[in-house]
Amino acid sequence: MERKMTMATLLVQLLVLAFLILSKSDETFDVRQHLSTVTRYGAVKDVTANDYEASTIPDGCTAIHLNLVARHGTRSPTTNRMRELDNLANRLEVLLRDVKAKAQKINISLQQIPSWLWGWQSPWKGWQKGGELISKGEDELYHLAVRTRERFPDLFDEEYHQDTFVIKATQVPRTSASAVAFGIGLFNGRGSLGAGKLHAFAVTSESRASDILLSFFDCCEKYKKIRKNQEPVVDKLKEPILDEITSALVSRYQLNFTRHDTSSLWFLCKQEASLLDITDQACSLFSHFEIALLEWTDDLELFILKGYGKSINYWIGVPLLQDIVHSMEQAIKSKEENLIPGSYEKARLRFAHAETLVLFSCLLGLFLEGSEFEQIQREKSLELPPKPPQKRNWKGSMVTPFAGNIMLVLHSCLDNSSSKYFVQVLHNEVPVALPGCDNKDFCPFEVFKERIVGPSMKHDFYSLCRAKLEVQLPKDGETQKNKAEL
């Protein structure tokens, strides 16, 4: 009898412990950290994907050059997506009218329907233009620049010159606006304009049709065709999740939602949470686990269409990698020749899009699992990111949030070190381990060139994009295989 009581007590204690753990998880859950590529920078800037401990920069090492690749800051929805939200408002009106009529006929309660749904209209109703950088996005880039200048004072202690601090952006207004916000933060107090003593600076852009450094995804017809062919495959993979959640929503709220409605409500959740800090409307329709699943479907799409899913996704970014390595070599040459300060480049700052940052992350081998770096070097297909509740490294909110960034900092070290020049890679301002450099974040420049850059150099942008397109769509049933090379 005593043993039975002990077992019963233990079971109760385990149940209480499980409840406390789940409650704690609910308390710490912030939907704003789970919005894939719509995640705002501040929501994840201080969140680390693992417990990696960064290297300590050795004494005698000095930063001599910085390369930055940054995504534009938080932006408003595009005009097409604004129209989708207007259509959602009309759809909700129909659903609510139907359920109200049904309730009157059979005398059922409507209390389960969230009050905000009645009469809801899109916050962007009536807007004629979209996609522009908003004030939150300006703030993200401005403060990123301030922190960068404080972190590397020796790099930004000189008077501004367009050849010393090179700033480039794509031809899309939100990226050039991001570059301007960054420049204001970087050169604030260095000039003579206005009370803030601002300094004018140059931002240059290439035509979208020929910008193979930052807008390569717009310049490569083969990539665009492959991506278009993969989109139905991605949709097929997402369907079971959307159907499962749609069924749960219908049961929960007694509204006849469709798969498309669920997709639109998830989009609304992301926009409300990221841009407006509203988390108790569209986002509250979903459970935390449903949000995790929806986030995973977005991350799956990012992985297949823009990330490791197809090798062409990142090989077309080789010109950007070449440009970065060339800038480092020039910085080393300037150092070796003891050129006077102000006569050589100290930073090359680039502002572009989610595609640019994703591709560059892939070229560096970031966010991989286990031995996957060796697999991509051999151009082998990778497993898709594991489905929740399993953990995964590939999360759009971490890989490329709004204002997400990668910095490659070139250091010059005293001759008594193992190598004279080292590269440190920072992702979202945090040092990251490089699989190609024995999982170190402070990598000898020659090793960086040989192991990380070298394997990519066999690929030529124009040859890749001219090659004959050969795409085989999967047969029935094959879309469910957990392979990225679709």
SEPAMAR-604395 format. One line per 5 residues: for each residue x, y, z of N, C-alpha, C. Coordinates in steps of 0.05 Angstrom, whole numbers, plus 5000, padded with zeros to 4 digits. Layout:
// residues N
X,Y,Z,X,Y,Z,X,Y,Z  ...
***
This chain:
// residues 486
5017,4976,5000,5000,5000,5000,5017,5025,5000  5038,5025,5017,5056,5047,5019,5071,5052,4992  5078,5030,4978,5091,5032,4952,5073,5045,4932  5047,5037,4932,5028,5049,4914,5025,5079,4918  5025,5087,4944,5022,5115,4951,5047,5131,4941
5071,5118,4943,5095,5131,4934,5095,5135,4904  5085,5115,4890,5084,5117,4861,5064,5138,4852  5041,5139,4867,5021,5159,4860,5031,5187,4865  5046,5190,4888,5057,5216,4894,5078,5225,4873  5094,5205,4864,5114,5211,4844,5101,5219,4818
5079,5206,4810,5065,5212,4786,5054,5240,4787  5042,5247,4810,5031,5274,4814,5053,5295,4811  5076,5289,4823,5099,5308,4822,5109,5312,4794  5110,5290,4778,5118,5292,4750,5098,5308,4734  5072,5304,4739,5052,5320,4725,5054,5349,4731
5059,5355,4757,5061,5383,4765,5086,5396,4752  5108,5380,4752,5133,5390,4739,5129,5396,4710  5115,5377,4696,5110,5381,4667,5093,5405,4663  5073,5410,4680,5055,5433,4678,5071,5459,4682  5089,5459,4701,5106,5482,4707,5124,5489,4683
5136,5467,4671,5153,5471,4648,5138,5483,4625  5114,5472,4620,5098,5483,4598,5089,5511,4603  5082,5517,4628,5074,5544,4635,5097,5564,4631  5121,5555,4640,5144,5572,4637,5150,5577,4607  5146,5556,4591,5150,5558,4562,5131,5578,4550
5105,5577,4559,5085,5596,4549,5092,5625,4557  5103,5628,4582,5110,5654,4591,5132,5667,4575  5151,5650,4566,5175,5661,4552,5170,5662,4522  5149,5651,4512,5144,5650,4483,5137,5678,4474  5152,5688,4454,5147,5714,4442,5144,5710,4412
5120,5713,4402,5114,5707,4374,5131,5724,4356  5140,5747,4365,5156,5765,4349,5184,5754,4342  5191,5732,4356,5216,5718,4350,5212,5694,4331  5187,5691,4322,5181,5667,4306,5166,5674,4280  5175,5696,4267,5162,5706,4244,5178,5701,4218
5197,5683,4219,5214,5677,4197,5227,5702,4186  5226,5707,4160,5240,5731,4149,5226,5757,4154  5202,5756,4167,5188,5781,4174,5195,5790,4202  5214,5776,4215,5222,5782,4242,5238,5808,4243  5232,5824,4263,5246,5849,4266,5273,5844,4280
5293,5860,4273,5320,5855,4282,5322,5855,4313  5309,5874,4325,5311,5876,4354,5300,5852,4369  5282,5837,4357,5270,5814,4370,5289,5790,4373  5309,5789,4355,5327,5766,4355,5356,5773,4357  5363,5799,4358,5391,5807,4357,5407,5794,4379
5395,5791,4403,5410,5780,4425,5404,5751,4431  5390,5739,4412,5383,5710,4415,5404,5694,4400  5417,5675,4413,5438,5659,4400,5426,5631,4395  5434,5620,4372,5424,5594,4364,5436,5571,4379  5460,5575,4391,5473,5554,4406,5491,5567,4428
5505,5550,4441,5522,5559,4464,5551,5564,4455  5555,5570,4430,5582,5574,4420,5596,5597,4435  5620,5592,4444,5636,5613,4458,5656,5625,4439  5653,5651,4434,5670,5664,4414,5699,5666,4423  5716,5667,4403,5745,5670,4408,5751,5697,4419
5772,5698,4435,5783,5724,4444,5804,5733,4424  5800,5757,4414,5820,5768,4395,5847,5771,4408  5867,5758,4398,5894,5759,4411,5905,5788,4413  5920,5792,4433,5934,5818,4435,5953,5821,4411  5955,5845,4401,5971,5850,4378,5957,5847,4352
5931,5842,4353,5915,5840,4328,5897,5865,4326  5897,5877,4303,5882,5901,4298,5864,5898,4273  5839,5907,4275,5821,5907,4252,5831,5927,4231  5834,5918,4206,5844,5937,4185,5824,5940,4163  5803,5923,4162,5784,5926,4140,5758,5911,4148
5735,5922,4139,5710,5909,4146,5692,5907,4121  5682,5884,4116,5661,5880,4095,5634,5875,4109  5614,5889,4100,5587,5886,4110,5568,5879,4088  5552,5858,4093,5529,5852,4075,5504,5852,4093  5486,5871,4088,5463,5875,4106,5437,5874,4090
5417,5864,4102,5390,5866,4090,5378,5893,4098  5359,5902,4082,5345,5927,4089,5330,5923,4115  5323,5946,4127,5308,5945,4152,5279,5938,4148  5264,5939,4171,5236,5932,4170,5221,5950,4151  5204,5937,4135,5190,5952,4114,5160,5947,4116
5144,5963,4102,5115,5958,4101,5109,5936,4081  5085,5925,4082,5078,5904,4062,5078,5916,4034  5083,5899,4015,5082,5908,3987,5053,5912,3979  5049,5926,3956,5021,5932,3948,5005,5906,3943  5017,5886,3932,5003,5861,3927,4993,5848,3954
5011,5849,3974,5003,5837,4000,4983,5854,4014  4983,5881,4009,4963,5898,4021,4935,5891,4009  4935,5885,3983,4909,5877,3971,4900,5850,3982  4919,5833,3989,4911,5807,4001,4897,5812,4028  4907,5831,4043,4894,5837,4069,4867,5850,4065
4864,5866,4044,4837,5877,4038,4818,5855,4031  4828,5836,4016,4811,5813,4009,4804,5796,4033  4823,5794,4052,4818,5779,4077,4796,5793,4093  4796,5820,4094,4775,5834,4108,4747,5828,4096  4746,5827,4069,4720,5820,4056,4713,5792,4062
4732,5774,4062,4726,5745,4068,4717,5742,4096  4729,5755,4115,4720,5753,4143,4692,5763,4147  4686,5785,4133,4658,5796,4134,4638,5775,4126  4644,5761,4104,4626,5740,4094,4623,5717,4114  4646,5708,4125,4646,5686,4144,4630,5693,4169
4634,5717,4179,4620,5726,4203,4590,5729,4198  4583,5739,4175,4555,5742,4168,4541,5715,4166  4555,5695,4154,4544,5668,4152,4540,5655,4179  4560,5658,4196,4558,5644,4222,4537,5658,4240  4534,5684,4236,4514,5699,4252,4486,5690,4243
4482,5687,4217,4456,5677,4207,4450,5649,4217  4471,5632,4217,4467,5605,4227,4461,5604,4256  4474,5621,4272,4469,5622,4301,4441,5631,4307  4430,5649,4291,4402,5658,4296,4382,5636,4290  4389,5619,4271,4370,5597,4263,4369,5575,4284
4393,5568,4294,4394,5545,4313,4401,5553,4341  4401,5579,4346,4405,5590,4373,4430,5580,4387  4454,5586,4374,4479,5578,4385,4495,5604,4393  4514,5601,4411,4530,5624,4420,4552,5631,4401  4559,5656,4400,4581,5666,4383,4604,5676,4401
4604,5668,4426,4624,5677,4445,4652,5668,4438  4654,5645,4423,4681,5635,4417,4695,5651,4395  4680,5669,4382,4692,5686,4361,4706,5710,4373  4732,5714,4368,4746,5737,4380,4732,5763,4371  4729,5782,4390,4714,5806,4385,4727,5824,4363
4754,5822,4361,4767,5840,4342,4760,5833,4313  4751,5809,4308,4744,5801,4280,4720,5817,4270  4702,5824,4287,4678,5838,4278,4685,5866,4268  4681,5871,4243,4686,5897,4231,4716,5903,4226  4733,5882,4227,4761,5886,4223,4768,5897,4195
4786,5916,4193,4796,5926,4168,4827,5926,4169  4839,5923,4146,4868,5923,4145,4880,5950,4154  4901,5949,4171,4914,5974,4179,4925,5990,4155  4928,5976,4132,4940,5988,4108,4918,5994,4087  4893,5993,4095,4871,5999,4077,4874,6027,4065
4872,6028,4039,4874,6054,4025,4902,6062,4017  4922,6048,4026,4949,6054,4018,4953,6048,3989  4965,6066,3974,4969,6062,3946,4997,6051,3940  5016,6054,3958,5043,6045,3954,5052,6029,3978  5071,6011,3974,5081,5996,3996,5110,5987,3992
5120,5972,4011,5147,5961,4009,5169,5980,4018  5161,6004,4028,5182,6023,4035,5193,6018,4063  5217,6028,4068,5229,6026,4095,5212,6043,4114  5205,6031,4137,5190,6047,4157,5209,6057,4178  5198,6073,4197,5215,6085,4217,5230,6065,4234
5217,6042,4240,5230,6021,4255,5254,6010,4240  5252,6009,4214,5274,5999,4197,5297,6019,4197  5290,6045,4195,5311,6066,4196,5326,6064,4222  5312,6060,4244,5324,6058,4271,5342,6034,4272  5334,6012,4261,5351,5987,4261,5378,5992,4249
5379,6005,4225,5404,6009,4211,5420,6031,4224  5407,6052,4233,5422,6074,4247,5437,6063,4271  5424,6048,4288,5437,6038,4312,5457,6016,4307  5452,6001,4286,5472,5981,4277,5498,5996,4271  5496,6018,4256,5520,6034,4249,5534,6045,4274
5518,6055,4293,5529,6067,4317,5545,6045,4332  5533,6022,4335,5547,6000,4349,5572,5991,4334  5570,5990,4307,5594,5982,4291,5617,6001,4295  5611,6027,4295,5632,6047,4299,5644,6045,4326  5628,6040,4346,5638,6037,4374,5655,6012,4377
5647,5991,4362,5661,5965,4365,5688,5966,4350  5690,5981,4328,5714,5982,4312,5723,6011,4309  5731,6024,4331,5738,6053,4329,5761,6058,4310  5780,6039,4309,5804,6044,4292,5797,6044,4262  5775,6031,4255,5767,6030,4227,5753,6055,4218
5740,6068,4237,5723,6091,4229,5732,6117,4243  5758,6119,4246,5769,6143,4259,5779,6164,4239  5776,6158,4213,5785,6176,4193,5763,6194,4182  5771,6215,4169,5751,6233,4156,5739,6217,4132  5713,6222,4128,5699,6207,4107,5711,6214,4079
5714,6193,4063,5719,6195,4034,5706,6172,4021  5694,6176,3998,5679,6155,3984,5696,6131,3977  5722,6135,3974,5740,6112,3968,5750,6098,3993  5747,6111,4016,5755,6099,4041,5733,6082,4053  5708,6093,4051,5685,6079,4061,5665,6077,4037
5666,6054,4024,5650,6049,4000,5622,6038,4009  5601,6052,4000,5574,6044,4007,5558,6038,3982  5547,6013,3980,5532,6005,3957,5505,5994,3965  5485,5998,3948,5458,5987,3953,5446,5978,3926  5426,5962,3928,5412,5954,3903,5395,5978,3894
5382,5975,3871,5367,5997,3860,5339,6000,3872  5333,5983,3892,5307,5984,3905,5308,6005,3927  5289,6024,3928,5291,6046,3947,5295,6039,3976  5283,6016,3986,5286,6010,4014,5314,6002,4022  5330,5992,4002,5358,5986,4009,5375,6011,4009
5371,6029,3990,5386,6054,3991,5379,6071,4015  5353,6070,4023,5344,6084,4047,5358,6072,4072  5361,6046,4072,5375,6032,4094,5404,6040,4095  5416,6043,4071,5444,6051,4069,5447,6080,4080  5428,6097,4074,5428,6125,4084,5426,6125,4115
5407,6109,4125,5403,6108,4154,5429,6099,4168  5442,6079,4156,5467,6068,4167,5489,6090,4166  5491,6103,4143,5511,6124,4140,5508,6147,4159  5483,6154,4165,5478,6176,4185,5488,6168,4212  5483,6142,4219,5493,6133,4245,5524,6131,4246
5535,6123,4223,5564,6119,4222,5580,6145,4222  5570,6165,4208,5585,6190,4205,5573,6213,4221  5554,6207,4239,5542,6227,4256,5564,6241,4272  5564,6268,4272,5583,6283,4287,5610,6287,4273  5612,6276,4248,5637,6278,4233,5637,6300,4212
5615,6314,4209,5614,6335,4188,5606,6362,4199  5593,6377,4183,5585,6405,4191,5556,6411,4185  5541,6391,4177,5513,6396,4169,5494,6395,4193  5481,6417,4198,5460,6418,4219,5471,6414,4247  5451,6413,4266,5458,6411,4294,5473,6385,4300
5467,6364,4285,5479,6338,4289,5507,6335,4276  5516,6356,4263,5542,6356,4249,5544,6332,4231  5525,6329,4213,5524,6306,4195,5544,6310,4172  5551,6288,4160,5570,6289,4137,5556,6277,4113  5555,6290,4091,5544,6279,4066,5562,6255,4058
5549,6235,4046,5564,6211,4037,5550,6200,4012  5565,6184,3998,5555,6173,3972,5545,6144,3976  5522,6138,3963,5512,6111,3961,5509,6105,3931  5522,6085,3921,5521,6078,3893,5505,6053,3888  5493,6051,3864,5477,6027,3857,5483,6020,3828
5480,5994,3823,5481,5984,3795,5452,5979,3786  5448,5978,3760,5422,5972,3749,5414,5944,3758  5388,5940,3765,5378,5914,3773,5384,5893,3753  5384,5901,3727,5388,5881,3706,5416,5871,3703  5435,5885,3716,5463,5877,3713,5478,5875,3740
5464,5878,3762,5478,5878,3788,5482,5850,3798  5504,5837,3789,5509,5809,3797,5522,5806,3824  5528,5829,3837,5539,5828,3864,5517,5827,3886  5496,5842,3882,5475,5844,3903,5448,5835,3894  5443,5837,3867,5416,5829,3857,5419,5806,3837
5437,5787,3843,5442,5765,3824,5417,5749,3818  5398,5747,3837,5373,5732,3834,5355,5745,3812  5360,5770,3806,5345,5784,3785,5359,5781,3758  5384,5773,3759,5401,5773,3734,5404,5745,3722  5396,5725,3737,5401,5697,3728,5375,5684,3720
5371,5681,3693,5346,5670,3683,5343,5641,3691  5365,5626,3691,5363,5598,3698,5353,5595,3727  5365,5611,3745,5356,5610,3773,5326,5616,3776  5317,5636,3761,5289,5644,3763,5270,5622,3753  5279,5608,3732,5263,5586,3722,5262,5562,3741
5285,5556,3752,5286,5534,3771,5268,5540,3796  5270,5565,3805,5254,5573,3828,5224,5571,3822  5216,5580,3798,5188,5579,3791,5179,5550,3790  5196,5532,3780,5188,5504,3779,5187,5491,3806  5202,5501,3825,5201,5490,3852,5178,5500,3869
5167,5522,3863,5146,5534,3879,5122,5515,3883  5112,5501,3863,5090,5482,3868,5098,5459,3886  5123,5451,3885,5133,5430,3903,5133,5440,3932  5141,5465,3936,5141,5476,3963,5112,5478,3973  5094,5487,3956,5066,5489,3964,5055,5462,3972
5063,5441,3958,5054,5414,3964,5063,5405,3991  5088,5412,3998,5099,5405,4024,5085,5419,4047  5076,5444,4041,5063,5460,4062,5034,5453,4067  5021,5441,4046,4992,5436,4048,4983,5420,4072  4996,5398,4079,4986,5383,4103,4986,5399,4128
5006,5416,4132,5007,5433,4156,4985,5453,4156  4981,5466,4133,4960,5486,4131,4932,5473,4135  4929,5449,4124,4903,5436,4126,4898,5428,4156  4918,5419,4169,4916,5411,4197,4908,5435,4214  4921,5457,4210,4916,5481,4226,4889,5493,4218
4882,5492,4193,4855,5502,4184,4833,5487,4198  4836,5461,4199,4816,5444,4213,4813,5452,4242  4836,5457,4255,4835,5465,4283,4822,5492,4287  4827,5511,4268,4814,5538,4270,4784,5536,4267  4775,5520,4247,4747,5517,4243,4733,5506,4268
4745,5486,4280,4734,5474,4304,4734,5493,4327  4755,5509,4329,4759,5527,4352,4740,5551,4351  4736,5562,4327,4721,5587,4324,4694,5584,4309  4689,5560,4299,4664,5555,4284,4660,5573,4260  4683,5581,4248,4683,5596,4223,4694,5578,4201
4682,5579,4178,4688,5561,4156,4713,5569,4141  4736,5570,4155,4761,5579,4143,4771,5558,4122  4785,5568,4102,4798,5551,4082,4828,5552,4086  4842,5536,4071,4871,5536,4072,4882,5564,4065  4870,5576,4045,4879,5603,4037,4874,5623,4060
4852,5621,4074,4846,5639,4096,4867,5636,4118  4875,5611,4124,4895,5607,4144,4922,5620,4136  4929,5617,4111,4953,5629,4101,4953,5659,4104  4930,5671,4097,4927,5700,4099,4927,5710,4128  4915,5694,4146,4914,5701,4174,4943,5700,4186
4958,5680,4177,4986,5678,4186,5002,5702,4176  4998,5710,4151,5011,5734,4141,5003,5758,4157  4978,5761,4164,4969,5784,4180,4982,5783,4207  4984,5760,4219,4997,5757,4245,5026,5768,4243  5040,5760,4223,5068,5768,4220,5070,5799,4217
5053,5810,4201,5054,5839,4196,5046,5855,4222  5025,5846,4235,5016,5859,4259,5038,5858,4281  5049,5834,4285,5069,5830,4306,5095,5845,4301  5104,5844,4276,5130,5855,4269,5129,5886,4266  5109,5895,4251,5108,5924,4245,5093,5940,4266
5073,5928,4279,5055,5943,4296,5057,5935,4325  5072,5913,4331,5074,5903,4358,5046,5894,4369  5029,5885,4351,5003,5874,4359,5005,5844,4359  5002,5832,4382,5005,5803,4384,4980,5789,4395  4959,5805,4401,4935,5793,4413,4911,5793,4394
4917,5795,4368,4895,5793,4348,4900,5768,4330  4910,5772,4306,4913,5749,4288,4931,5728,4300  4952,5736,4313,4971,5716,4325,4958,5699,4347  4938,5711,4361,4925,5697,4383,4906,5676,4373  4900,5676,4347,4882,5655,4336,4896,5628,4336
4923,5628,4336,4938,5603,4334,4951,5596,4361  4953,5570,4366,4968,5561,4390,4998,5565,4385  5014,5564,4405,5043,5567,4402,5054,5546,4384  5044,5521,4387,5055,5500,4370,5047,5504,4341  5023,5514,4336,5014,5520,4309,5032,5542,4296
5039,5562,4313,5057,5583,4303,5084,5571,4296  5094,5552,4312,5119,5539,4307,5118,5524,4280  5095,5511,4275,5092,5496,4250,5091,5515,4226  5076,5537,4229,5074,5557,4207,5101,5570,4201  5116,5576,4223,5143,5586,4220,5160,5566,4204
5157,5541,4211,5173,5520,4197,5166,5519,4167  5141,5522,4160,5134,5522,4131,5147,5545,4117  5148,5568,4130,5162,5591,4118,5192,5586,4115  5204,5574,4136,5232,5567,4135,5238,5546,4114  5220,5528,4111,5223,5507,4090,5224,5520,4062
5206,5539,4058,5206,5553,4032,5232,5569,4028  5241,5582,4049,5266,5597,4047,5290,5578,4040  5290,5555,4053,5312,5535,4050,5312,5525,4021  5289,5518,4010,5287,5505,3984,5291,5525,3961  5278,5548,3963,5278,5567,3941,5302,5587,3941
5313,5592,3965,5334,5612,3967,5359,5602,3981  5357,5580,3995,5380,5571,4011,5393,5546,4000  5398,5527,4018,5413,5503,4011,5398,5483,3994  5373,5489,3988,5356,5470,3973,5368,5463,3945  5379,5482,3932,5391,5478,3905,5418,5492,3905
5439,5480,3895,5465,5492,3896,5467,5517,3880  5450,5520,3858,5451,5544,3842,5442,5568,3859  5425,5563,3880,5416,5585,3897,5439,5601,3908  5461,5588,3915,5483,5603,3927,5507,5605,3909  5511,5586,3890,5534,5589,3872,5532,5615,3856
5508,5624,3850,5506,5649,3834,5516,5673,3850  5522,5669,3876,5532,5691,3892,5562,5692,3893  5576,5676,3876,5605,5675,3876,5617,5703,3869  5605,5719,3851,5616,5746,3847,5618,5763,3872  5598,5760,3890,5599,5775,3915,5622,5765,3932
5626,5739,3934,5647,5728,3950,5674,5736,3938  5677,5736,3912,5702,5745,3899,5707,5774,3905  5687,5791,3905,5690,5819,3911,5700,5824,3939  5689,5808,3958,5697,5810,3986,5726,5802,3990  5734,5779,3978,5761,5770,3980,5781,5790,3968
5773,5801,3945,5790,5821,3931,5794,5845,3949  5773,5854,3962,5776,5878,3980,5795,5871,4003  5794,5847,4013,5813,5839,4034,5841,5838,4024  5845,5827,4001,5872,5826,3989,5883,5854,3985  5866,5873,3976,5875,5900,3972,5882,5913,3999
5867,5907,4020,5873,5917,4046,5900,5907,4057  5905,5881,4052,5931,5869,4060,5954,5883,4044  5949,5887,4019,5970,5900,4003,5976,5928,4013  5955,5943,4020,5958,5970,4030,5973,5970,4057  5967,5949,4073,5981,5947,4099,6011,5940,4094
6016,5922,4076,6044,5914,4071,6060,5937,4059  6047,5954,4044,6061,5976,4031,6062,6001,4048  6051,5999,4073,6050,6021,4092,6039,6047,4080  6017,6044,4065,6005,6068,4053,5994,6086,4075  5994,6112,4070,5985,6131,4090,5955,6129,4094
5946,6134,4119,5917,6133,4124,5902,6152,4106  5878,6143,4097,5862,6159,4079,5866,6154,4050  5887,6138,4044,5893,6132,4016,5884,6105,4007  5871,6090,4025,5862,6063,4018,5835,6057,4032  5822,6037,4022,5795,6030,4032,5796,6016,4059
5778,6024,4077,5777,6011,4103,5751,5996,4108  5730,6002,4092,5705,5987,4096,5689,5988,4069  5677,5965,4064,5659,5962,4040,5632,5953,4051  5612,5971,4049,5586,5967,4062,5565,5964,4041  5551,5941,4042,5531,5934,4022,5503,5930,4034
5483,5939,4021,5455,5938,4031,5438,5926,4009  5425,5903,4016,5410,5889,3996,5385,5876,4008  5381,5850,4002,5356,5837,4007,5360,5810,4022  5337,5798,4030,5338,5773,4044,5353,5752,4027  5348,5751,4001,5361,5732,3983,5391,5735,3985
5401,5760,3985,5429,5765,3986,5442,5754,4011  5429,5759,4034,5440,5750,4059,5439,5719,4062  5417,5707,4053,5414,5678,4054,5436,5665,4037  5439,5674,4013,5459,5663,3995,5487,5665,4008  5493,5688,4018,5520,5692,4029,5525,5674,4054
5504,5671,4070,5505,5652,4093,5512,5624,4083  5499,5616,4061,5504,5589,4050,5533,5587,4039  5543,5607,4026,5570,5606,4016,5591,5603,4038  5584,5614,4062,5602,5611,4085,5597,5586,4101  5575,5571,4094,5569,5546,4108,5556,5550,4135
5541,5571,4139,5528,5576,4164,5502,5562,4167  5493,5557,4192,5467,5545,4199,5464,5517,4188  5486,5502,4188,5485,5474,4179,5484,5455,4203  5478,5430,4198,5478,5410,4219,5500,5390,4213  5515,5383,4234,5534,5361,4233,5554,5364,4210
5554,5344,4192,5574,5342,4170,5563,5354,4144  5543,5371,4146,5530,5381,4122,5548,5399,4106  5568,5412,4119,5586,5429,4103,5601,5413,4083  5611,5389,4090,5625,5372,4071,5606,5363,4049  5581,5360,4055,5561,5351,4035,5557,5373,4014
5555,5398,4023,5550,5419,4003,5575,5424,3987  5599,5420,3999,5624,5423,3983,5624,5402,3961  5612,5379,3965,5610,5358,3944,5585,5360,3928  5569,5382,3933,5544,5387,3919,5524,5364,3923  5523,5353,3947,5504,5333,3955,5479,5346,3967
5456,5333,3963,5432,5344,3974,5431,5341,4004  5417,5360,4017,5415,5360,4046,5386,5353,4054  5384,5343,4079,5358,5338,4091,5344,5365,4095  5318,5366,4093,5303,5390,4099,5305,5396,4129  5302,5421,4137,5302,5428,4165,5282,5412,4180
5289,5399,4203,5270,5382,4217,5246,5397,4227  5224,5382,4227,5198,5394,4234,5195,5396,4265  5182,5417,4274,5177,5419,4303,5162,5395,4313  5167,5386,4338,5182,5400,4359,5212,5396,4358  5223,5382,4338,5252,5379,4336,5265,5406,4333
5289,5409,4344,5304,5433,4341,5318,5434,4314  5324,5458,4304,5338,5462,4279,5355,5487,4280  5376,5487,4264,5393,5510,4261,5382,5530,4241  5368,5520,4220,5358,5537,4199,5332,5549,4207  5333,5575,4215,5309,5590,4221,5311,5617,4208
5291,5624,4192,5291,5649,4177,5294,5673,4195  5283,5671,4220,5284,5693,4238,5313,5699,4247  5330,5678,4246,5358,5681,4254,5375,5686,4229  5370,5672,4207,5386,5674,4183,5384,5702,4171  5360,5712,4168,5357,5737,4154,5332,5753,4164
5333,5763,4189,5312,5781,4197,5315,5807,4183  5296,5825,4186,5300,5852,4176,5325,5864,4188  5342,5877,4172,5367,5888,4180,5388,5867,4188  5382,5842,4182,5402,5821,4187,5428,5828,4172  5451,5818,4183,5476,5827,4172,5498,5806,4176
5518,5807,4159,5542,5791,4162,5566,5810,4159  5584,5810,4178,5608,5826,4176,5632,5807,4174  5650,5813,4156,5676,5799,4155,5698,5819,4162  5710,5815,4185,5730,5835,4195,5757,5823,4191  5774,5837,4176,5801,5829,4171,5819,5841,4192
5835,5823,4205,5853,5832,4226,5882,5828,4218  5898,5847,4225,5927,5845,4222,5939,5838,4249  5955,5817,4250,5966,5808,4276,5997,5809,4275  6009,5811,4298,6038,5812,4299,6051,5787,4287  6075,5790,4277,6088,5768,4262,6092,5743,4278
6092,5745,4305,6097,5722,4321,6073,5703,4324  6050,5710,4312,6027,5693,4312,6029,5672,4289  6011,5652,4290,6013,5631,4270,6008,5641,4242  5993,5662,4239,5988,5674,4213,5987,5704,4217  5993,5719,4196,5994,5748,4199,5967,5761,4197
5949,5749,4181,5922,5761,4176,5900,5740,4182  5880,5750,4195,5857,5733,4203,5831,5745,4195  5811,5728,4190,5784,5737,4184,5766,5729,4207  5750,5747,4217,5729,5741,4237,5702,5746,4224  5684,5727,4226,5658,5730,4215,5637,5734,4237
5622,5756,4234,5600,5762,4253,5574,5760,4239  5556,5745,4250,5528,5744,4238,5510,5757,4258  5496,5777,4249,5479,5794,4267,5495,5803,4291  5520,5811,4286,5539,5822,4306,5551,5802,4325  5545,5777,4321,5555,5756,4339,5575,5739,4324
5600,5734,4335,5619,5716,4322,5607,5688,4318  5612,5677,4294,5601,5651,4288,5623,5632,4279  5620,5607,4286,5640,5586,4279,5637,5580,4249  5660,5577,4236,5661,5570,4208,5667,5541,4204  5649,5525,4193,5655,5496,4190,5680,5491,4173
5685,5509,4154,5708,5506,4137,5735,5514,4150  5733,5524,4174,5757,5532,4189,5758,5519,4216  5752,5493,4216,5753,5477,4240,5735,5488,4262  5712,5499,4253,5692,5511,4271,5703,5533,4289  5721,5549,4278,5732,5572,4292,5719,5597,4279
5718,5619,4295,5707,5644,4284,5730,5663,4278  5755,5656,4285,5778,5673,4279,5796,5656,4262  5794,5660,4235,5805,5642,4216,5829,5654,4201  5852,5641,4199,5874,5651,4183,5864,5657,4155  5872,5680,4144,5862,5688,4118,5868,5667,4096
5891,5655,4096,5898,5636,4076,5880,5611,4078  5873,5603,4103,5855,5580,4107,5827,5588,4097  5819,5612,4103,5793,5622,4094,5791,5620,4064  5812,5629,4050,5812,5629,4021,5812,5600,4010  5828,5583,4023,5831,5556,4012,5807,5538,4017
5796,5539,4041,5775,5519,4049,5747,5530,4045  5743,5556,4048,5716,5567,4046,5711,5579,4019  5730,5596,4010,5726,5610,3985,5734,5592,3961  5755,5577,3964,5766,5561,3942,5746,5544,3927  5731,5526,3942,5713,5508,3928,5691,5523,3912
5686,5548,3919,5665,5563,3904,5676,5575,3878  5702,5578,3876,5714,5593,3854,5713,5577,3827  5706,5552,3828,5703,5537,3803,5677,5543,3789  5660,5559,3802,5634,5566,3790,5635,5594,3779  5625,5597,3755,5624,5623,3741,5595,5631,3738
5589,5655,3746,5561,5665,3745,5549,5662,3717  5563,5671,3697,5551,5671,3670,5548,5643,3659  5567,5625,3666,5565,5598,3657,5541,5584,3670  5538,5589,3697,5515,5577,3711,5489,5586,3700  5487,5612,3694,5461,5623,3686,5455,5619,3656
5476,5612,3641,5471,5605,3612,5465,5576,3608  5473,5559,3627,5470,5530,3624,5441,5522,3618  5439,5501,3602,5412,5491,3594,5397,5482,3619  5372,5491,3621,5356,5484,3643,5345,5456,3641  5351,5440,3661,5341,5412,3662,5329,5408,3690
5303,5409,3691,5289,5405,3716,5269,5383,3714  5271,5364,3732,5252,5342,3732,5234,5346,3757  5209,5349,3752,5190,5352,3774,5186,5325,3787  5183,5324,3813,5180,5298,3827,5155,5283,3819  5157,5257,3819,5133,5241,3813,5115,5241,3837
5091,5230,3834,5071,5229,3855,5084,5215,3880  5081,5228,3902,5091,5215,3927,5119,5224,3934  5135,5233,3914,5162,5241,3919,5165,5267,3934  5144,5283,3933,5146,5309,3947,5147,5306,3977  5139,5283,3987,5139,5279,4016,5166,5269,4026
5185,5263,4007,5212,5255,4016,5226,5279,4029  5240,5273,4050,5253,5294,4064,5280,5301,4052  5280,5309,4026,5304,5317,4012,5301,5345,4002  5322,5360,4002,5321,5387,3993,5325,5390,3963  5338,5371,3951,5344,5373,3922,5320,5364,3906
5300,5382,3905,5274,5375,3893,5273,5384,3864
***
